[in-house]
């Protein structure tokens, strides 16, 4: 059945809404919940399908390659596509996904990921194993199994059934869960990064030991044993500053030791992070700043909270992709 499914993909037209591009576009929407639109030839900029501004998790560009068994998969061509995608204007992407009907070698993947790190773009590959030895647990057929409706629309009944049967294979649950986590990993996009940082910070503030390790002081404000005294008037003043931050870039809380400055900031943080329009809020220790500029401070903090990429990667992502919509509040402790 593996070979039959692979042959069915090769019979699809390479482009268009009813071809391989359309299948991948529809499957991605069904599996991940993000809408993409196909681009016309000549206007693609390194991608065949791209999300618009309405995407709420991350902006993604997909390059769909329906390779025949003997078609050469040239690394230089893939590199050029990725570089073009990283240079898009107007609709910059945070994730570049290569979907290929044949195997992408580990060495080629490493080269593409290296370029992605240099450009601040996450690179993912959904491919198949060798045509002579296809595996239903390769990332592409596994991905299609997550989108039965799209598969039913684009492929013949027996082929669609073969893809549905993947779910009955031993080990499917673990493999599919791993793939879904990869496709939805929090560090991929600006929106999900804000949520992830909020959740990580909330976790830290629930534990006395964790908060002491992260902030060098036991500030477990979210521990159930703690009692909150809300300071609505002062929080409203901070809200007013946030609105005018472009004109007044710095807000300083001053007061004697023990006056409640840190409690006030976390009181404000707790209020604002429960709103729909969540800002990116980073908590930075003054000892970590040194001679860094603002971009360096932000990048270092992103590396600290995520750990998945280094400071240089985050500088590229912040500067190239997020600067237009970045509204970061830093609290120095």
Secondary structure, 3 states (H helix, E strand, C coil): CHHHHHHHHHHCCCCCCCCHHHHHHHHHHHHHCCCEEECCCCCCCCCCEEECCCCCCCCEEEEEECCCCCCCCCHHHHHHHHHHHHCCCCCCCCEEEEEECCCCCHHHHHHHHHHHHHHCCEEEEECCCCHHHCCCCCHHHHHHHCCHHHHHHHCCHHHHHHHHHHHHCCCHHHHHHHHHHHHCCHHHCHHHHHHHHHHHHHHHCCCHHHHHHHHCCCCCCCCCCCCCCCCHHHHHHHHHHHHCCCCCCCCCCCCCCCCCHHHHHHHHHHHHCCCCCCCEEEEECHHHCCCCCHHHHHHHHHHHHHCCCCHHHHHHHHHHHHCCCCCEEEEEC
